[in-house]
Amino acid sequence: MTVTAERARKLALALDGASEAPHFHRVAFKTPRKTFATLDAAAPDINLMFDPDHRDFWCEQAPDAFAPVPGGWGRMGATRCDLQVVDEPTLIAALKAAHLLAQPRSRKSR
């Protein structure tokens, strides 16, 4: 079952403290600290800002739905999610993981 771009947008914005902002030809979803996903409404994909370990995990769990973004961003962990392939529960879990990684760090962990 596919997820529409509008549904992906609503899911991203439902996360605690999430906001959206223009990001070139995409829309960025942000925490107060940083971007956790970008969406291109014209293309059926959402990019998730993972670290390399999370990228590898999601690409192994659902290789038809997730792939590293080509180039340097992908080497750093950015991961493309194909909205025509991913199911909604998997997308929600991936969005939550990316959102958690983008949360402000506590003073103790700095």
N, C-alpha and C positions, 0 to 999 in steps of 0.2 A: 504494500500500500504506500502510495506516495504522500509527501507532505508538501503543501503549497508554500510559496514564498511568504504569503500573508500569514499563514499559520506558523511558520518558523519565526517570523517577526514577533507574533503575539507570544509565543513560547519564550523567546529570548527576553522580551520586555517584562514577562511575569516574574523573572528572577529578582531577588531582593536588591534594590538599589540600582537596577539596570536602567540605562538611558540610551537613546539613539542619537547619532550625529552623522552628518554627511562624511563620506570617506571616498574621495575620488568618484568613480561611477558606482560605488557600493554604499551601503549604509553600515555604519559601525555600531556595535552594541558594546557599551562600556560599563565598568564599575567606576567608582571614584578614582581608582588607581590606574586602570588601563583597559584597553580593548580586549574583549574575550571572543568576539565573533564579528564577521562581516558578511553581508548578504547582498547578492546581486539579484534584484527582482526580475530582471530580464533573462537571467540564466538560472537553471534549476539547481543552484548550489549555495551552500553556506560554508565559509571558511571558519574553522575553530582554532583559536590560538592556544595550542598545547605546548608543553615542553617535549623534547624528543621521546622520553619514556611513554608519555601519554599518547603521543602520535603513534608509536609502535603498537601500543595496546589496542587502540581503536582500529588501526589498519589490520591487525591480526584477527580481531573479533568479528569484524564485518568488512572483509576486503572488497566486496562489491559496492559498498556504500562509502567507504573512507579511503583516501589516498593522500600521501604528502603533497602539499602545494609544490609545483615545480620550482627549482632554484633555491636560493638562499633562505627564503622564508620557510620552505619545507624542511630544510636541514636544521633550522632552529625549532621546528615543531609544528608549524602551521599545517593544518590538515583540511583538505577539501572533503565536504560531505555532499554526496549526490542526493538531492531531495526527491528525485524520481525513484530511488531505490530504498532509502532508509525508511524504517517504520517509526511512527511517532514516539513510542516508548524509548527506543534506542537514541533518537535525536534528543529527547528530553534529558536522558542520562549524560550524553556527551556535552550538551549545553551546560548542565550543572557542573560537570567536571571542569570545563573551560572557565566558567564563572568563578568557581572556587579558586582556581589558579590566579585569577586576576584580582582577587580581593586584596585590600590594603594589608600589609604585613604588620604584625604586632611589634611593638617597640622591643620586646624581648628577642625576637628573631632577627633583628637588624644587626 
